Amino acid sequence: MARKGENIYKRKDGRWEARFIKSHQFGKAVYGSVYGKSYSEAKKRRSEVMANLKKTEKVVALPTQPNLRQVSSMWLNSLRSTRKASTIVKYSNQLEKHILPAFGNKILSEISNEALIDFSNTLLTGDNGLSTKSASDIISRIKSIRKYALINGYEVGFVPECITIPQKQGTIRVLSLEEETTLLDFLQKHPDLTSLGILICLFTGIRIGELCALTWNNISLDTKKLSIKRTMQRLQNLDKDAATKTYISIDEPKSKCSIRTIPIPDNIIDDLSRAYVNDAFVLTGSRISYVEPRTMENRFKSILDKCGIEDANFHSLRHSFATRCVEVGFDIKSLSEILGHANVNITLNRYVHPTMELKRVNMDKLSALFAVK
């Protein structure tokens, strides 16, 4: 059985195989394998081989005028030691799906501002037009590759200032007070671990990946604190020869700001106390098995359907939490830290959505200030 995320498998002949990347050629990983009688032996041998590879690794000189595929491969490899696996997967997909088909065989000095502008317009208006956020991310990758090329002395034929993609705020779903009350009533009448997980998110605003990775070791009922130290996500396996196309990763959150401690409100302490199982995942009560994010998303949508609540994704719980906090007068700085944001502007611009009722209350305050006596 494969060890999740480690690329170590037990073969049919009884041996353990540990695969590793031994080189890259034009953006494609070239894999090697070592074998052992046990998992630990195969893992140890792989570590030894990879250590030797680093000692003997030689820099392969690129042509005087490399194409974008060659430079992007070097750029992506330079990030592997400093970026999380999820980031490398994201960048790799953006390259393979969008950037390389358009410019992969082009020499960087031959890519013009006009070509890049046409490319950005196609991203937004093509048959499968992307959101402005996705298009901006892809353009950011091109800008990073350009910077890498210039640092390494290669000529580039375009400037990043030629592209501006206006950002649009997408529609964000926030549960109304009536919907949230209906949902809470259902959760209280069906007190299982899925309901507990939804309760935790409703009253702490944590993300679905953070919930799925949450264990009881991260919760202190005595001090009423919840610590976010890991997140769970399903990642694409970049090894095309791997037995599975994807794998579950449980790792530190991408941002240091996401590693945080959150006070637990009193109204869910009793629910947590009844479900407590030492060292186990909160959503399963098991030390081994877990619930992955897409399964939790499906369970949530099923509950909304049973409640007769309009469709929403799991992340709407986070939006709803932030909105309720603002409605009761929460300090924005405190809310920003609870949500794990780098600054309060992210909280205000992305997650806080005052209701019409709150706007009316605030307008009435203004009216009262100038009321005729």
C-alpha positions as CSV (number, residue, x, y, z in Angstrom):
1,M,0.0,0.0,0.0
2,A,1.3,3.5,-0.9
3,R,2.2,5.9,1.8
4,K,0.2,9.0,1.1
5,G,2.1,11.8,-0.6
6,E,5.5,10.1,-0.2
7,N,5.6,8.3,-3.6
8,I,6.7,5.0,-1.8
9,Y,4.8,1.9,-2.9
10,K,4.8,-1.8,-2.1
11,R,5.3,-3.8,-5.3
12,K,3.6,-7.1,-6.3
13,D,6.9,-8.9,-5.8
14,G,7.0,-7.8,-2.2
15,R,9.6,-5.1,-2.5
16,W,9.1,-1.5,-1.6
17,E,9.8,1.1,-4.4
18,A,10.6,4.7,-3.6
19,R,10.5,7.1,-6.5
20,F,12.3,10.4,-6.8
21,I,13.0,13.2,-9.3
22,K,16.5,12.9,-10.6
23,S,16.4,15.6,-13.2
24,H,14.3,17.9,-15.2
25,Q,14.2,18.3,-19.0
26,F,12.3,21.2,-20.5
27,G,9.7,21.3,-17.7
28,K,9.3,17.5,-17.5
29,A,10.4,15.6,-14.4
30,V,12.7,12.6,-15.0
31,Y,12.1,10.0,-12.3
32,G,14.3,7.3,-10.8
33,S,13.6,4.5,-8.3
34,V,15.3,2.7,-5.5
35,Y,14.1,-0.5,-3.8
36,G,14.1,-2.1,-0.4
37,K,12.8,-5.0,1.6
38,S,10.8,-2.6,3.8
39,Y,9.3,0.8,3.7
40,S,11.9,2.3,5.9
41,E,14.8,0.7,3.9
42,A,13.4,2.1,0.6
43,K,13.0,5.5,2.1
44,K,16.5,5.5,3.6
45,R,18.0,4.5,0.2
46,R,16.1,7.2,-1.6
47,S,17.4,9.8,0.9
48,E,21.0,8.6,0.3
49,V,20.6,8.7,-3.5
50,M,19.0,12.2,-3.4
51,A,21.8,13.5,-1.1
52,N,24.4,12.2,-3.6
53,L,22.5,13.8,-6.5
54,K,22.7,17.2,-4.8
55,K,26.5,16.8,-4.3
56,T,27.1,15.9,-8.0
57,E,24.4,18.0,-9.5
58,K,25.7,20.0,-12.5
59,V,24.1,23.1,-13.9
60,V,23.0,22.5,-17.5
61,A,23.7,25.5,-19.6
62,L,20.8,26.8,-21.5
63,P,21.1,28.1,-25.1
64,T,22.2,31.7,-25.6
65,Q,18.6,32.5,-26.5
66,P,16.3,29.9,-24.6
67,N,12.6,29.6,-25.2
68,L,10.0,30.2,-22.6
69,R,9.6,26.5,-21.9
70,Q,13.3,26.1,-21.0
71,V,13.4,29.2,-18.8
72,S,10.1,28.3,-17.1
73,S,11.4,24.9,-16.2
74,M,14.5,26.4,-14.6
75,W,12.3,29.0,-12.8
76,L,9.9,26.4,-11.4
77,N,12.8,24.2,-10.2
78,S,14.3,27.1,-8.4
79,L,11.1,27.4,-6.3
80,R,10.8,23.8,-5.2
81,S,12.9,24.2,-2.0
82,T,11.0,27.3,-0.9
83,R,7.4,26.7,-1.9
84,K,4.8,24.2,-0.7
85,A,3.8,21.3,-2.8
86,S,0.4,22.9,-3.4
87,T,2.0,26.0,-4.8
88,I,4.2,24.0,-7.2
89,V,1.2,22.1,-8.4
90,K,-0.7,25.3,-9.0
91,Y,2.2,26.9,-10.9
92,S,2.8,23.7,-13.0
93,N,-0.9,23.6,-14.0
94,Q,-0.9,27.2,-15.0
95,L,2.2,26.6,-17.2
96,E,0.9,23.4,-18.8
97,K,-2.7,24.6,-19.4
98,H,-2.2,28.2,-20.5
99,I,1.3,29.6,-20.7
100,L,3.3,26.9,-22.5
101,P,0.7,26.2,-25.2
102,A,0.8,29.9,-26.1
103,F,4.5,30.8,-25.7
104,G,6.4,27.6,-24.9
105,N,8.4,27.4,-28.1
106,K,8.9,31.2,-28.3
107,I,12.3,32.8,-27.6
108,L,11.7,35.3,-24.8
109,S,13.1,38.2,-26.9
110,E,10.5,37.4,-29.5
111,I,7.4,37.7,-27.2
112,S,6.0,41.1,-27.8
113,N,3.8,43.3,-25.7
114,E,1.1,43.0,-28.3
115,A,1.2,39.2,-28.1
116,L,1.0,39.3,-24.3
117,I,-2.0,41.6,-24.4
118,D,-3.8,39.4,-26.9
119,F,-3.0,36.4,-24.6
120,S,-4.5,38.1,-21.6
121,N,-7.6,39.1,-23.5
122,T,-8.0,35.4,-24.7
123,L,-7.8,34.2,-21.0
124,L,-10.8,36.4,-20.2
125,T,-12.9,36.1,-23.3
126,G,-12.1,32.7,-24.8
127,D,-14.4,29.7,-25.0
128,N,-13.7,28.9,-21.4
129,G,-13.1,32.4,-20.2
130,L,-11.4,32.6,-16.8
131,S,-12.2,35.0,-13.9
132,T,-10.1,38.1,-13.5
133,K,-8.4,36.6,-10.5
134,S,-7.4,33.5,-12.4
135,A,-6.2,35.5,-15.4
136,S,-4.2,37.8,-13.1
137,D,-2.5,34.8,-11.4
138,I,-1.4,33.5,-14.8
139,I,0.0,36.8,-15.9
140,S,1.8,37.0,-12.5
141,R,3.5,33.7,-13.4
142,I,4.7,35.2,-16.7
143,K,6.0,38.3,-14.9
144,S,7.9,36.0,-12.4
145,I,9.5,34.0,-15.3
146,R,10.5,37.3,-17.0
147,K,12.2,38.5,-13.8
148,Y,14.0,35.2,-13.5
149,A,15.2,35.4,-17.1
150,L,16.5,39.0,-16.7
151,I,18.3,38.0,-13.5
152,N,20.0,35.3,-15.4
153,G,21.1,37.6,-18.2
154,Y,18.5,36.6,-20.9
155,E,16.9,39.1,-23.2
156,V,13.2,39.6,-22.9
157,G,11.0,41.3,-25.4
158,F,8.1,42.5,-23.3
159,V,7.4,44.6,-20.2
160,P,5.0,43.7,-17.4
161,E,3.4,47.2,-17.4
162,C,1.8,46.4,-20.8
163,I,-1.0,44.4,-19.1
164,T,-3.6,45.5,-16.6
165,I,-6.5,43.3,-15.7
166,P,-9.2,45.1,-13.7
167,Q,-10.3,43.1,-10.7
168,K,-13.9,42.4,-10.1
169,Q,-15.4,41.4,-6.8
170,G,-17.3,38.2,-7.3
171,T,-20.6,37.5,-5.7
172,I,-20.0,36.0,-2.2
173,R,-22.7,34.0,-0.5
174,V,-23.5,34.9,3.1
175,L,-26.1,33.0,5.1
176,S,-28.9,35.2,6.3
177,L,-29.8,35.2,10.0
178,E,-32.9,33.2,9.2
179,E,-30.9,30.6,7.2
180,E,-28.2,30.4,9.9
181,T,-30.9,29.9,12.6
182,T,-32.5,27.1,10.5
183,L,-29.1,25.5,10.0
184,L,-28.3,25.7,13.7
185,D,-31.6,24.1,14.6
186,F,-30.8,21.2,12.2
187,L,-27.3,20.7,13.7
188,Q,-28.6,20.6,17.2
189,K,-31.2,18.0,16.3
190,H,-28.6,15.9,14.5
191,P,-25.6,16.0,16.8
192,D,-23.0,13.9,14.9
193,L,-19.4,14.8,14.0
194,T,-20.3,16.4,10.7
195,S,-22.7,18.7,12.5
196,L,-20.0,19.5,15.1
197,G,-17.6,20.4,12.3
198,I,-20.1,22.8,10.8
199,L,-20.7,24.3,14.2
200,I,-17.0,24.9,14.7
201,C,-16.8,26.7,11.4
202,L,-19.9,28.8,12.0
203,F,-18.4,30.1,15.3
204,T,-14.7,30.3,14.5
205,G,-14.5,31.0,10.8
206,I,-11.9,28.4,10.1
207,R,-11.4,27.1,6.5
208,I,-12.6,23.7,5.4
209,G,-9.0,22.4,4.9
210,E,-8.2,23.5,8.5
211,L,-11.3,21.8,9.8
212,C,-10.5,18.5,8.1
213,A,-6.9,18.5,9.5
214,L,-8.1,19.5,13.0
215,T,-7.3,17.0,15.8
216,W,-8.3,17.1,19.4
217,N,-4.6,17.9,20.3
218,N,-5.3,21.3,18.7
219,I,-8.2,22.0,21.1
220,S,-7.9,23.0,24.7
221,L,-11.3,22.8,26.5
222,D,-9.7,24.0,29.7
223,T,-8.5,27.3,28.2
224,K,-11.2,27.4,25.5
225,K,-8.7,27.8,22.7
226,L,-8.4,26.2,19.3
227,S,-5.1,26.2,17.5
228,I,-4.8,26.1,13.7
229,K,-1.4,24.5,12.7
230,R,-2.2,22.3,9.7
231,T,-4.5,22.2,6.7
232,M,-5.6,19.4,4.4
233,Q,-6.0,19.4,0.7
234,R,-6.1,17.0,-2.2
235,L,-3.2,17.7,-4.6
236,Q,-2.5,16.6,-8.1
237,N,0.4,14.1,-8.4
238,L,2.9,15.6,-10.8
239,D,4.5,12.2,-11.3
240,K,2.7,11.0,-14.4
241,D,3.7,7.4,-13.6
242,A,2.3,7.4,-10.1
243,A,-0.3,4.8,-9.1
244,T,-2.8,7.6,-8.2
245,K,-3.4,10.9,-9.9
246,T,-4.0,12.8,-6.7
247,Y,-3.1,12.4,-3.0
248,I,-4.1,13.9,0.3
249,S,-1.6,16.4,1.8
250,I,-1.7,17.5,5.5
251,D,0.8,20.3,6.0
252,E,1.3,23.7,7.5
253,P,-1.0,26.4,6.1
254,K,0.5,28.3,3.1
255,S,0.7,31.6,5.1
256,K,2.3,32.1,8.5
257,C,-0.7,34.3,9.4
258,S,-2.9,31.3,9.0
259,I,-1.1,29.6,12.0
260,R,-3.1,31.0,14.8
261,T,-5.0,30.5,18.1
262,I,-8.7,31.2,18.3
263,P,-10.8,31.6,21.4
264,I,-13.7,29.1,21.5
265,P,-17.1,30.7,22.2
266,D,-19.0,29.3,25.2
267,N,-22.0,28.1,23.2
268,I,-20.1,25.2,21.6
269,I,-17.9,24.1,24.5
270,D,-20.4,21.5,25.6
271,D,-20.7,20.1,22.1
272,L,-16.9,19.8,21.9
273,S,-16.7,18.2,25.4
274,R,-19.2,15.4,24.4
275,A,-17.2,14.5,21.3
276,Y,-13.7,14.6,22.7
277,V,-11.4,11.7,21.7
278,N,-7.7,12.2,22.6
279,D,-5.3,12.5,19.6
280,A,-8.0,11.8,17.0
281,F,-9.3,13.8,14.1
282,V,-12.2,15.9,15.2
283,L,-14.4,14.9,12.2
284,T,-13.9,11.1,12.6
285,G,-13.0,10.4,16.2
286,S,-10.2,8.3,14.7
287,R,-6.4,8.6,14.9
288,I,-6.0,7.2,11.4
289,S,-9.0,7.9,9.2
290,Y,-10.1,11.4,8.2
291,V,-12.7,13.3,6.2
292,E,-11.2,15.1,3.2
293,P,-12.5,18.5,2.1
294,R,-14.6,17.5,-0.9
295,T,-16.4,14.9,1.2
296,M,-17.1,17.5,3.8
297,E,-18.3,19.9,1.1
298,N,-20.8,17.3,-0.2
299,R,-22.1,16.6,3.3
300,F,-22.6,20.3,3.9
301,K,-24.6,20.7,0.7
302,S,-26.7,17.7,1.6
303,I,-27.6,19.3,4.9
304,L,-28.5,22.6,3.2
305,D,-30.8,20.6,0.9
306,K,-32.5,18.9,3.9
307,C,-32.9,22.3,5.6
308,G,-34.4,23.9,2.5
309,I,-31.6,26.5,2.4
310,E,-30.5,27.9,-1.0
311,D,-27.3,26.3,-2.3
312,A,-24.0,27.6,-0.9
313,N,-20.5,26.3,-0.7
314,F,-18.8,25.4,2.6
315,H,-16.7,28.6,2.5
316,S,-19.9,30.6,2.9
317,L,-19.7,29.6,6.6
318,R,-16.5,31.7,6.8
319,H,-18.1,34.6,5.1
320,S,-21.1,34.3,7.4
321,F,-18.9,34.2,10.5
322,A,-17.1,37.4,9.5
323,T,-20.3,39.2,8.7
324,R,-22.0,38.2,12.0
325,C,-18.9,39.4,13.9
326,V,-19.1,42.8,12.2
327,E,-22.8,43.0,12.9
328,V,-22.2,42.6,16.7
329,G,-19.5,45.2,16.7
330,F,-16.4,43.0,16.5
331,D,-13.0,44.8,16.5
332,I,-11.7,44.4,12.9
333,K,-8.1,43.9,14.0
334,S,-9.1,41.0,16.2
335,L,-11.4,39.6,13.5
336,S,-8.5,39.8,11.0
337,E,-6.2,37.8,13.3
338,I,-8.9,35.2,14.0
339,L,-9.5,34.7,10.3
340,G,-5.7,34.4,9.7
341,H,-5.3,37.4,7.4
342,A,-2.1,39.4,6.9
343,N,-3.8,42.7,7.3
344,V,-7.3,44.2,8.0
345,N,-7.8,45.3,4.4
346,I,-8.1,41.7,3.3
347,T,-10.8,41.2,6.0
348,L,-12.7,44.3,5.1
349,N,-12.5,43.9,1.3
350,R,-13.0,40.2,0.9
351,Y,-15.0,38.8,3.8
352,V,-17.0,41.5,5.5
353,H,-20.4,42.1,3.9
354,P,-22.7,44.2,6.0
355,T,-26.4,43.4,5.6
356,M,-29.0,46.0,4.6
357,E,-30.3,45.8,8.2
358,L,-26.9,46.8,9.6
359,K,-26.5,49.6,7.0
360,R,-30.0,50.9,8.1
361,V,-29.0,50.8,11.8
362,N,-25.8,52.8,11.0
363,M,-27.8,55.3,8.9
364,D,-30.3,55.8,11.8
365,K,-27.3,56.6,14.1
366,L,-26.4,59.3,11.7
367,S,-29.9,60.6,11.7
368,A,-30.1,60.6,15.5
369,L,-26.9,62.7,15.6
370,F,-28.6,65.6,13.8
371,A,-32.1,65.0,15.2
372,V,-34.0,68.2,15.9
373,K,-34.4,68.8,19.6
